[in-house]
Amino acid sequence: MKPVIIHSQARVDLDEAIAFYDRQRTALELDLKTAVERAIGRIQQNPQLGARYNATDLRYFIVRRFPYVIFYSEL
């Protein structure tokens, strides 16, 4: 599997989302963490899985059940 490097701003955004869901309902933040971890795992196994973002080298993958998208590039 390919290693994953998470951009510092993406980590801040994820931490804020986790805190938001924690305030909304018990265990919902764990569901978000799990969904993101699964998405990253799928991307690691198959980097071509995500759709291309416009005319760039970036790809994106939609996190299931939550309104979040992971943008990434394969190096």
Kinemage of the C-alpha trace (Angstrom):
@kinemage 1
@onewidth
@group {chain A} dominant
@subgroup {mainchain}
@vectorlist {calphas} color= white
{ca met a 1} P 0.000 0.000 0.000
{ca lys a 2} L 1.070 3.519 -0.651
{ca pro a 3} L 1.835 5.757 2.330
{ca val a 4} L -0.541 8.623 3.044
{ca ile a 5} L 0.537 12.124 3.987
{ca ile a 6} L -2.292 14.268 5.303
{ca his a 7} L -1.943 18.000 4.729
{ca ser a 8} L -1.894 19.981 7.977
{ca gln a 9} L -4.962 22.045 6.982
{ca ala a 10} L -6.858 18.878 6.086
{ca arg a 11} L -6.045 17.529 9.566
{ca val a 12} L -7.402 20.745 11.126
{ca asp a 13} L -10.572 20.485 9.017
{ca leu a 14} L -11.065 16.849 10.011
{ca asp a 15} L -10.507 17.592 13.697
{ca glu a 16} L -13.081 20.397 13.522
{ca ala a 17} L -15.591 18.110 11.810
{ca ile a 18} L -15.029 15.415 14.424
{ca ala a 19} L -15.609 17.949 17.210
{ca phe a 20} L -18.784 19.168 15.463
{ca tyr a 21} L -20.224 15.673 15.176
{ca asp a 22} L -19.248 14.904 18.754
{ca arg a 23} L -21.431 17.814 19.881
{ca gln a 24} L -24.318 16.676 17.666
{ca arg a 25} L -24.720 13.069 18.738
{ca thr a 26} L -22.821 10.513 20.746
{ca ala a 27} L -20.562 8.250 18.670
{ca leu a 28} L -21.232 10.140 15.426
{ca glu a 29} L -17.664 11.427 15.480
{ca leu a 30} L -16.454 7.811 15.567
{ca asp a 31} L -18.567 7.076 12.504
{ca leu a 32} L -16.888 9.980 10.682
{ca lys a 33} L -13.417 8.777 11.697
{ca thr a 34} L -14.240 5.281 10.491
{ca ala a 35} L -15.651 6.536 7.188
{ca val a 36} L -12.543 8.660 6.533
{ca glu a 37} L -10.196 5.819 7.487
{ca arg a 38} L -12.041 3.446 5.140
{ca ala a 39} L -11.927 5.960 2.317
{ca ile a 40} L -8.206 6.474 2.784
{ca gly a 41} L -7.694 2.710 2.878
{ca arg a 42} L -9.552 2.291 -0.391
{ca ile a 43} L -7.495 5.074 -1.977
{ca gln a 44} L -4.279 3.440 -0.740
{ca gln a 45} L -5.257 0.127 -2.299
{ca asn a 46} L -6.291 1.695 -5.593
{ca pro a 47} L -5.059 5.278 -6.135
{ca gln a 48} L -6.881 5.438 -9.484
{ca leu a 49} L -10.216 4.948 -7.704
{ca gly a 50} L -11.023 8.630 -7.310
{ca ala a 51} L -12.269 10.769 -10.162
{ca arg a 52} L -10.028 13.405 -11.698
{ca tyr a 53} L -10.655 16.928 -10.463
{ca asn a 54} L -11.110 19.205 -13.474
{ca ala a 55} L -7.991 19.347 -15.653
{ca thr a 56} L -5.546 18.781 -12.773
{ca asp a 57} L -3.523 15.864 -11.461
{ca leu a 58} L -5.695 15.881 -8.348
{ca arg a 59} L -8.294 13.233 -7.710
{ca tyr a 60} L -11.196 13.240 -5.300
{ca phe a 61} L -13.090 10.615 -3.370
{ca ile a 62} L -16.430 11.222 -1.658
{ca val a 63} L -16.659 10.024 1.950
{ca arg a 64} L -19.721 7.840 2.391
{ca arg a 65} L -22.510 9.056 4.658
{ca phe a 66} L -20.868 12.415 5.365
{ca pro a 67} L -20.634 15.588 3.277
{ca tyr a 68} L -16.863 15.413 2.883
{ca val a 69} L -14.526 14.891 -0.027
{ca ile a 70} L -10.914 13.760 0.094
{ca phe a 71} L -8.695 15.424 -2.499
{ca tyr a 72} L -5.430 13.658 -3.185
{ca ser a 73} L -2.621 13.167 -5.629
{ca glu a 74} L -0.533 10.108 -6.261
{ca leu a 75} L 3.166 10.841 -5.995
